[in-house]
Amino acid sequence: MRNKKYTPLKLLCLTLTGSFLFSSCGTQDIEYNYPRRSAGGVPTYEKEKAGIFGEGGLTIFNSEGDSSNKNSGGSSGIGVNSFLWRASLDTVAFMPLVSADPFGGVILTDWYGPPDSVNERYKITLFILGTTLRADGIRAQVFKQERSAGKGWRDVRPDETLDRELEDAILTRARQLRITSAQKTK
């Protein structure tokens, strides 16, 4: 018979494997929810869907339009106002996105050069600051670069009103989305 040596790493792996195996043996109350077919053939469930972290917790998408989120100014569990979020994405849809964080409320675009001006390009950073649809709920920063002969791209100051005009366009679109949403619920 061979003498087996257990190193500390092997013992740790065996202990962790055993604990995972035994922890899965516990009994839990399981509630089975089988779908029913509605008149249109779409499956419906007996119980309302809960979010990731339980009922009323963090809900990524709110397709049911539950009443708890109707009173919160359009917030659908994404950390920011859903109307401002969708309006921001709609407004900068012509630009390539680098990052869109619905929980932090930050949208970053990549550089975009207008087709009629090949020697300039723009980049936008949007900050959605809360869960309510308010005029101070969005901040925009527009960055501009110009290409100079032989020197490549250099930063220049964009028109000072460009940030404010972008914020106004997003707010106008957010109001349109809210009105449309309110008309659908009536």
N, C-alpha and C positions, 0 to 999 in steps of 0.2 A: 504494500500500500504506500502511495506517495504522500509525502508531507506537504500539505498546502499552506502557503504563506499568504496571509492577508495583509496588504499594505494599507496605510490609512486612507488612501484614495479609493481602494477597492471596498473598504468597510463603509466609507461615506456613500458610495454609489449603491451598495447593497441596502443600506439603511434608508436612503431616499426612495429607492425602488419599492422596498417593502412598505414604507409609509404611504406611498401613492396607491399601492394595491389595496392596502387595508382601509384607507380612507374612502375608497370607492365602494366598499362593501356596506356602508351605512345605509339605513333605511330613510327614505324621504317620502313625503307626501307628494304624489304626482297627480296632477289634475289633467286629464285628457280632454282636449277641446277639438272635436271633429267638426269640419266645415259642413254647412248645409248649403244647398243651392237655392239661390233666390229666383225670382221669376225670370230674370234676365240670364240665368245660368252662371252668374258670378258667385263664387263661394263666399259665404259670410260665416262668421264665427259667433258662438254664443256669448263669449266674454269679450269685452273691449280690450284692444291691444294696449299693453303697457309699454313704456319707454325702456330704454336700455337699463336704467337704474331703478326700475319699479314704477308703479303707478304714480303719475304726476312728476316723475323724475326727468331725466334728460331725454328728450324726444328729438330725434334727428329730423324727421320729416313728419309734418302734420297733415296728412291727407284727409283725415276724418273731419277736421275743422271743429274740434271739440270746443265747448263753450268757455272753458277756462282760459284759452288763449285769445278769444275774441275780445275780451275786456282788457287785455294787456297791450293794446296798441299794435297788434300784428306780430307779436313775438311768437315764434313757433318752436321754441326750445333750442334755437341755434345761438343764443347768447347775445344777439343783437336784434334790432327791429327787422322783421322779415321783409317789409315793404321797402325799407332803405337798402337792404341787402340786394333784393332782386332788381331794384331801380339802378343801383350802382353797377351791377353786372350788365344790365341792359345798356346803360349809357356808355360803358367802355368796351362793349362787345366787339368793336372793330379793331381793337388792339390785342396783341397776344398777351395772355396772362402768364405771369411767373408764379404767383401764389395767390390763393384765395382761402382765407381762414375764417369760417363762419362763427367760430367760437370766440376768437379774439377780435373779429370785425375788421380785418385788414385785407385789402386787395392791392396787389402789386402787379403792374403791367411791365412788359418788356419795352424796349425802345421801338417806337413806331415812327416811320417817316411818311409824311403825307405824299401821295403820288405826284402832286403838282410842284413839290419843293424837295428836290433830292439832296440839298445841302443842309437840311435841318431835320431833327428828330426830337420826339417827345417821349417822356416816361411819366406815369402817374402813380401816386400812392394815395389810396383812399382809406380813411379811418372812420368806422361807424362807431359812435361813442355811447350808445345806449339802446334800451329796448323800446323806447317810445319814439313816435314819429314827431320830431321837433325840428325846427330850423337849425338849431345848434347840434343836431345829432350826427352831422356828417362833416368831415374835414377833408379837403383835397389839397394835395401838393403836386404841382406840375413842374417837371424838370425839362430843360431844353438844352440841346447841344447843336452847335453849328460846325460844319466841316470847313476848315480853312485849307487853302492850297498847300500841300506838302506837310502839313502839321497834324492832320487827322482831326478827330472830333475834339472840340473844346466846350466846356460848360459856359453857357450864357444865361443871363437872367431873363425868364419869360415875362410876358406882359403881366403886370400885377393884378389885373382884373380876371385873368384866366382861371385862377383857383376859385374865385367867387362865382364865375359863370358856370363852371363845372358843378359846383355845389348846388346852384339854383336849378340846373338841368336835372340833377339827380332828385332833388326835392319835388320838382314838378312831376317827374315820372312816378315817384313814390306816392304822391297824392292821387294820381290817376289809377295806380294799382289798388290803393285803398278804396277808392270810390267804386271801382269795378268789383272788388271783393264784397263790399257792402251791398251792392245791388244783387249779387248772386245769392246772398243769404236771405234776402227778403222773400 
